[in-house]
Each structure stands twice: as structure tokens, then as C-alpha cells.
């Protein structure tokens, strides 16, 4: 196992060297890719919020029309008449 002093010396040697040459269009391609990823994330986030709001509205309309909390009328016993 390499001790701490040797690791620090190795890191210093690497950092003191001149930076490696990067292909000419790499930076521009990375910027374009990052911008594209941000646009896609923003679009996906907006679409999910829109879907969530539409689901909430649909559930509210359904609940107001069906009224699942109300007890349904009993149909097993005929109405009582002539008492």
C-alpha cells in the first residue's frame, strides 16, 4: 500500500504537469449536451406537474358527481306503506 507522502507527491507531479490537450469541439459539445439535458428535464418536470394537476381536477370532478362518501339508498327492503 502506498503511504500518504508518496500519494501526495504523485498528486503534485500530476498537477504540475501541463494539462492534456483536449479535442477542439469537446467543450462546445459538452455545453450543447448540458443545455439539451436541462431543457429535457424542464420539459419533463412541467409535463409531470400538468399531469398531476389534470389528475387532481379529474378526481375532484368525479368525486363531486359520484359522491362516494354518501351512503347509497337501500334497495333490499321494499318501502313500507299502509301502516
VENTA-V821523 format. One record per pair of residues at least 12 apart in sequence whose C-alpha atoms are under 8 Angstrom apart, sorted by the first residue. I is the first residue (numbers start at 1). J is the second residue. Records with the same first field share a line. If there is no record, write none. Layout:
I=J ; J
This chain:
none
